[in-house]
């Protein structure tokens, strides 16, 4: 795991934070290691909590310390198994609400169900909104999320939503490699704004785009490259890698158009089957992701680099708790 270079390893406000007994940090079961790293950055311990499963699979949660009047932060990405982790988050929120917490912030490093953010055909559910309603109804007062699949999801919440970006962590790492003839590539039209912001942080690197058509879910037909990638080092940028069909099809097209080296960058390593096989097949010099979703050793491969989001998350939590600016971190 490579820590973020964007923020200091030790919070300069640590003494002030240690004296503040209103802040409580709890971790769900989805990504305990990330939660521990965030706690270390903040200089506090994770709160004690009992989690167990009944014989029929129901989740039991009990907070093992008083949180009356406290500001509680619950870290739980809703990654695979999505339904189990989402339900656990809702139960954690409900337990804290019933324990008279003053404010409950759901820290969701990866927000599942985000891709169904609008109706594209008749009789479809907008699950991104449905999940937002569930989190709000459970009793959360605020949500902190990283790289939502689309920006409008912030508006699906009837409570404040702090949307932070993984790009500072990724761009710092890319910049440290001093890659020659760099060009940032969006894998589709919808990701151009993300790729443009990414390129701007890399000294206004040139931008290219892959024009594609999606025929069905998890099926992509790639058409053309818009921009000059010949003899360049191409960095494909996306918010997540799921089956890796999109990003690998894009990489093959970049090879055909003469790209010298290809790197893949994404915040969320969803890595559904058959992503590992595709990503490790030699298309990429390096696949760079963050630890918003845990990757077990059995699903890691030689080209994979995992960067830590703990410092960025910890700093954001501190700023929310201190009622100071979050957006200034990204200027």
GIMOPE-V557958 format. One record per residue. N is the residue number from 1. RES is the residue in one letter. D_CENTER is the distance of its C-alpha to the mean C-alpha in Angstrom with 1 decimal. Layout:
N | RES | D_CENTER
N | RES | D_CENTER
//
This chain:
1 | X | 15.5
2 | X | 15.7
3 | X | 15.0
4 | X | 13.9
5 | X | 17.1
6 | X | 16.0
7 | X | 17.1
8 | X | 20.1
9 | X | 20.0
10 | X | 22.2
11 | X | 21.7
12 | X | 25.0
13 | X | 25.1
14 | X | 25.0
15 | X | 28.7
16 | X | 28.3
17 | X | 25.3
18 | X | 27.2
19 | X | 30.0
20 | X | 28.0
21 | X | 28.4
22 | X | 26.6
23 | X | 23.0
24 | X | 21.9
25 | X | 18.7
26 | X | 18.3
27 | X | 16.0
28 | X | 15.8
29 | X | 16.4
30 | X | 13.1
31 | X | 11.9
32 | X | 14.9
33 | X | 14.7
34 | X | 11.6
35 | X | 13.5
36 | X | 16.6
37 | X | 15.3
38 | X | 14.3
39 | X | 17.8
40 | X | 19.5
41 | X | 18.2
42 | X | 19.6
43 | X | 22.7
44 | X | 22.8
45 | X | 22.8
46 | X | 20.7
47 | X | 22.9
48 | X | 25.0
49 | X | 24.2
50 | X | 25.9
51 | X | 24.0
52 | X | 26.1
53 | X | 26.7
54 | X | 30.0
55 | X | 32.0
56 | X | 30.9
57 | X | 27.1
58 | X | 26.7
59 | X | 24.5
60 | X | 26.2
61 | X | 24.6
62 | X | 26.8
63 | X | 25.9
64 | X | 28.5
65 | X | 29.1
66 | X | 30.2
67 | X | 27.5
68 | X | 30.0
69 | X | 29.3
70 | X | 26.2
71 | X | 22.8
72 | X | 20.4
73 | X | 16.7
74 | X | 15.3
75 | X | 12.1
76 | X | 11.2
77 | X | 8.3
78 | X | 10.2
79 | X | 10.0
80 | X | 13.4
81 | X | 15.9
82 | X | 14.2
83 | X | 17.4
84 | X | 18.2
85 | X | 15.0
86 | X | 15.2
87 | X | 18.8
88 | X | 18.4
89 | X | 16.2
90 | X | 18.9
91 | X | 21.6
92 | X | 20.2
93 | X | 20.2
94 | X | 23.7
95 | X | 25.0
96 | X | 24.0
97 | X | 25.5
98 | X | 28.7
99 | X | 28.8
100 | X | 29.2
101 | X | 26.1
102 | X | 26.5
103 | X | 22.9
104 | X | 19.9
105 | X | 16.4
106 | X | 13.8
107 | X | 10.6
108 | X | 8.0
109 | X | 4.6
110 | X | 4.4
111 | X | 7.4
112 | X | 10.0
113 | X | 13.0
114 | X | 11.4
115 | X | 13.4
116 | X | 16.7
117 | X | 16.6
118 | X | 20.3
119 | X | 23.4
120 | X | 24.3
121 | X | 27.3
122 | X | 29.6
123 | X | 29.0
124 | X | 25.2
125 | X | 22.9
126 | X | 20.2
127 | X | 17.9
128 | X | 15.1
129 | X | 18.0
130 | X | 19.4
131 | X | 16.4
132 | X | 16.3
133 | X | 20.1
134 | X | 19.8
135 | X | 17.6
136 | X | 20.0
137 | X | 23.1
138 | X | 22.1
139 | X | 22.5
140 | X | 19.4
141 | X | 20.4
142 | X | 17.1
143 | X | 13.3
144 | X | 10.6
145 | X | 7.2
146 | X | 4.4
147 | X | 5.3
148 | X | 7.3
149 | X | 9.2
150 | X | 12.2
151 | X | 13.2
152 | X | 16.0
153 | X | 13.9
154 | X | 14.3
155 | X | 18.0
156 | X | 17.9
157 | X | 17.8
158 | X | 21.2
159 | X | 19.9
160 | X | 18.1
161 | X | 14.5
162 | X | 12.8
163 | X | 10.2
164 | X | 9.0
165 | X | 8.0
166 | X | 6.8
167 | X | 10.2
168 | X | 12.5
169 | X | 11.4
170 | X | 11.7
171 | X | 14.8
172 | X | 16.5
173 | X | 16.4
174 | X | 17.7
175 | X | 20.3
176 | X | 21.5
177 | X | 22.5
178 | X | 24.9
179 | X | 24.7
180 | X | 27.8
181 | X | 28.1
182 | X | 24.4
183 | X | 23.3
184 | X | 19.8
185 | X | 19.6
186 | X | 17.8
187 | X | 17.9
188 | X | 19.1
189 | X | 20.5
190 | X | 17.6
191 | X | 15.4
192 | X | 18.2
193 | X | 17.2
194 | X | 13.8
195 | X | 16.0
196 | X | 18.6
197 | X | 16.6
198 | X | 15.4
199 | X | 19.1
200 | X | 20.4
201 | X | 18.7
202 | X | 20.4
203 | X | 23.9
204 | X | 23.9
205 | X | 23.6
206 | X | 25.1
207 | X | 23.0
208 | X | 23.6
209 | X | 22.4
210 | X | 22.9
211 | X | 24.7
212 | X | 24.0
213 | X | 25.1
214 | X | 23.5
215 | X | 26.3
216 | X | 24.6
217 | X | 21.2
218 | X | 19.9
219 | X | 22.9
220 | X | 23.1
221 | X | 26.2
222 | X | 25.7
223 | X | 28.4
224 | X | 28.5
225 | X | 27.0
226 | X | 27.5
227 | X | 28.0
228 | X | 29.5
229 | X | 27.8
230 | X | 31.1
231 | X | 31.4
232 | X | 28.0
233 | X | 24.9
234 | X | 22.3
235 | X | 18.5
236 | X | 16.7
237 | X | 13.5
238 | X | 11.1
239 | X | 7.6
240 | X | 7.9
241 | X | 10.9
242 | X | 12.6
243 | X | 16.3
244 | X | 16.3
245 | X | 19.3
246 | X | 18.2
247 | X | 17.3
248 | X | 20.3
249 | X | 22.6
250 | X | 21.7
251 | X | 22.3
252 | X | 25.7
253 | X | 26.6
254 | X | 25.9
255 | X | 28.1
256 | X | 30.8
257 | X | 30.6
258 | X | 31.2
259 | X | 28.0
260 | X | 28.8
261 | X | 25.5
262 | X | 22.1
263 | X | 18.7
264 | X | 15.4
265 | X | 12.2
266 | X | 8.7
267 | X | 5.2
268 | X | 4.8
269 | X | 8.4
270 | X | 9.7
271 | X | 13.1
272 | X | 15.6
273 | X | 19.2
274 | X | 20.5
275 | X | 17.5
276 | X | 18.7
277 | X | 22.2
278 | X | 21.3
279 | X | 19.0
280 | X | 21.6
281 | X | 24.5
282 | X | 25.2
283 | X | 23.7
284 | X | 21.4
285 | X | 22.3
286 | X | 18.9
287 | X | 15.5
288 | X | 12.9
289 | X | 9.3
290 | X | 7.4
291 | X | 7.8
292 | X | 4.7
293 | X | 7.3
294 | X | 10.8
295 | X | 13.1
296 | X | 16.7
297 | X | 19.4
298 | X | 20.9
299 | X | 18.1
300 | X | 17.9
301 | X | 20.1
302 | X | 22.0
303 | X | 20.0
304 | X | 16.6
305 | X | 15.2
306 | X | 12.3
307 | X | 11.4
308 | X | 10.7
309 | X | 8.5
310 | X | 11.2
311 | X | 13.5
312 | X | 11.3
313 | X | 10.3
314 | X | 14.0
315 | X | 15.4
316 | X | 13.8
317 | X | 15.1
318 | X | 18.4
319 | X | 18.7
320 | X | 18.2
321 | X | 20.7
322 | X | 23.0
323 | X | 22.9
324 | X | 22.2
325 | X | 20.3
326 | X | 16.6
327 | X | 16.8
328 | X | 19.2
329 | X | 16.7
330 | X | 15.7
331 | X | 19.3
//
